[in-house]
């Protein structure tokens, strides 16, 4: 498959991406919430549960993996990338090395991982990775952010994206404006717009082919601790306004992160946006908003695997419906029935 074909398949109508690429440190927090020890065997059992859920490929076009998982085998002995490919699900790989404080503007994060990335891409391609992810993190402090931090992150995203395409791997370009603060929705809209403007300028200056990327942005939402929490229609309207201003129509698709939104709100927001005619595909690339209930249902117990898989498939189906604007409260109740 060419880059453009892979990118289009990732955002095919009614399909989205499962982000299961939590680093060993992040999955520790998720496992701790269900009182399960963070061992390689438990991480393998949990990912196995998600990736063997029968029929997942109806809703999920690709799965983002952490390096350990890309190199790991499923419980039946099949390497995870092959297990996914055999179902028609594209395996992807998180390639950034996480965030550090940006020297010169140390309240703000910069994502690291460019050194040696060309060589790592060659290895990931051999292991079967068809797409990659790099997450840049933009923080809002006192209602605004640092232009230096936006620019350093946009530059790194474009360098990563160019290296990814060079290796024949589709880059997911993820600039995440965090929602875990007290800022207004207006501040989120302003900072997201400034970020996307710089990201697309850097992608252009570094000759990244827009037909062969997927953008993974945040939605425009109120800061988690802000007193005014905007409703679903307002989130949809502001998010579409910013994206239409800054994302060229050559980009095949946009797959949102959930960023700390509840499962049902993340679905409802996506659904509201997909009721409009759009220049690009608009779908999900959720981590927490696809996994939260399934993780709780599992609780680390083998006897709960079937129920956890049913819970995951329900969430994936709801988001698939949201990808065509057909999600409803009635559909949401299906799981209980
Ligand atoms: P969340 O949907 O939990 O924000 O995770 C998506 C992701 O991949 C963040 O990098």
Boltz pocket constraint, residues with backbone or C-beta under 6 A from the ligand:
constraints:
  - pocket:
      binder: B
      contacts: [[A, 19], [A, 135], [A, 174], [A, 256], [A, 257], [A, 258], [A, 259], [A, 260], [A, 285], [A, 286], [A, 287], [A, 288], [A, 289]]
      max_distance: 6.0
